[in-house]
Amino acid sequence: FLALYRSTGEVRWLLQASKLGYFLERNFKAPKAGILTATDNGTPVKPIRQLDENIQAARFMNLLGHYTGKENHKNFAKHIMRYLVDRSVALSRITEEGILLCDYEFTHNPIHMTVRGDEKENDTQILRRIALENAPWYARIEFLDLAKKNAYNPDVKYPKLSKPAAFICTDSRCSFAIYTAKEFQETLNRFK
């Protein structure tokens, strides 16, 4: 659902991703840390915590927290991460790079790209295509139609503009409005 929101900009997909996050927490949250592979249904085999599922869930919940701005998503991601950083888990597979990816993503905000403009305008569509083609997985991409309400997570205030523009934000600052495809591409290339 998060990938659908990222590629379409339709808030309904972000809402579905958020519902999924709540479902995971409600049904699979392990008591002290991490998530379980199943729910306890009374069978003799008890659910366990599985490394790969916890890595995927931690990365999803962390990025979901950035997209939505909801502290409960971020806190659930931290709960999962507590399992992954346990010494016995972290050293269980010497070749498991997923824990390192989680660590990086937990200690860095994703690059945040926003395209504002009338979604029917050609310039808006070009800026949007550039954002999608150049974004790494760990990125927050948003498309804000000037005719519709503001961002779902209004943590960044954008100026009111009369023409399509793109913005790139990092941990500490946002770019000025970028109006041309060439300038947007050149700016994004500096982040690679």
Buried (B, 14 or more C-beta within 10 A) or exposed (E): BBEBBBBEBEBEBBBBBBEBBEEBBEEBBBEEBBBBEEEEEEEEEEBEBBBEBBBBBBBBBBBBBBBBEBEBBBEBBBBBBBBBBBEEBBEEEEEBEBBEBBBEBBEEEBBBBBBBBBBEBEBBBBBBEBBBEBBEEBBBBBBBBBEEEEBBBEEBEBEEEEEBBBBBBEEEEBBEBBBBBEBBBEBBEEEE
